[in-house]
């Protein structure tokens, strides 16, 4: 390997480390939420790592039909966590992957016309939805800091609180005192530090690593054949649209950094690549993918604006995903440590939504009303889903999900009060600055 390739490989490793904590968080959350056993969790995490690499390669490689060709890393969409747990709980694991496959097909089919549909998602709507996503996930992190099971006698034990708050303190300390690359992996350092402390305290169980096989190959439909439930599919389509809007923001940010104009044609290819990655995720039992915003800052920080380091990152992810013992490493992280890291990550998701909302014109009182009602529905219905317990069960899948209720409320109220944006604003790119 020559010197230039060596530098690209190191930069690729940095991108991998920057996104790793966020990538494994989704399978960890969904797997624990659905009560997966040790073997299932090991497969889920390993195949997630593998497919993140495959999805990134699809996006990097520009063909006639797909690939945006920007230095973008794809990872599992955090906004899909709550809906997928809800689908799995109500309709089974098969319905999860049926909904993912169907939503991926939807993304591929709609990619050509999404430039028209995305006008339904100005910063007012997107910012509100992403804020709700972050805020509704924070209670999950708090529960994990206490030990993971609020009904357990050990919930809130001093050891758990110590691990959770030390993890948070480490992340904050790295953000304050470190510079450059170390700051970009503050969450990962916090998780490692918290786990090392737990090891010293004798609170780490290494059995998952010893039980994991050394090598495996991706297995289609590992959890069984998919089932196709219409309400689950509609729920995942909504989440997929939100992910597409998020990715649009990532693409425009990278286009600005690299000086590469993002045309409607390249956007269409980017959406198609995401849709194809989502379909493969459903087949190999992982989750929906979206552009990872944390890697955008790393592109800007490193000053290396080519795709070559990202190619290395994708290959590293694929190789790591073939060795389940690597995936099993994530399982040794104690619940409290994971909770501390997730509290920061979910808080940052909410803050990102608030940053989007800072672009909203608040001289228009109607915008305040849209945000207020959408946030109220999103948080309130998520806290008290039994409010709709007398409705049909299929409707409860929507009404009991704060993210969906917030999305639909914000879209409908924005159309009602503000209508569609002017054509000039969409064509100039002003609308896309989300």
Number of C-alpha atoms within 10 A of each C-alpha: 7 6 8 8 13 13 14 20 21 14 22 23 18 22 26 25 21 24 22 18 21 21 23 20 21 25 25 19 19 22 20 15 18 16 12 14 10 18 14 14 23 29 28 29 27 31 30 28 31 25 29 31 27 20 27 28 25 23 27 25 15 17 12 6 13 24 23 26 22 24 23 26 29 28 27 28 22 24 24 24 23 22 23 26 20 20 24 19 15 16 18 16 20 21 24 29 33 24 27 33 29 22 27 29 17 20 25 22 14 17 22 16 11 19 17 10 11 17 20 21 23 24 23 25 28 24 27 25 32 26 27 29 27 24 22 24 21 20 15 18 27 19 17 26 31 26 27 23 14 13 8 10 9 14 18 20 12 11 17 24 20 19 30 30 18 20 31 24 16 22 23 17 14 18 17 11 9 13 10 11 17 17 19 23 22 23 30 22 20 25 29 18 18 27 23 16 18 22 16 9 11 9 17 16 13 14 12 20 20 10 14 20 16 12 12 15 13 17 12 14 15 14 15 12 14 20 17 17 17 14 18 28 22 15 22 27 20 17 23 26 19 23 25 24 24 21 24 22 17 24 28 21 19 24 18 12 15 17 10 14 12 19 12 15 15 19 23 23 24 29 30 27 29 32 31 23 30 30 28 21 26 25 23 20 29 30 31 31 31 30 26 21 20 16 24 19 16 19 22 14 13 12 11 15 20 14 19 17 24 29 22 23 27 27 20 18 25 22 14 18 27 20 22 27 23 20 26 26 16 22 23 19 22 24 21 31 32 32 31 29 30 27 25 19 21 22 20 15 22 24 17 17 25 20 15 21 22 13 14 16 12 12 8 10 9 15 19 15 16 23 22 14 14 27 24 16 25 30 20 18 21 22 15 13 16 13 14 16 13 9 11 9 13 14 13 18 20 22 23 25 24 28 33 24 24 30 24 19 21 30 21 16 19 22 14 11 12 12 13 14 13 10 11 10 12 17 12 9 11 11 18 20 14 24
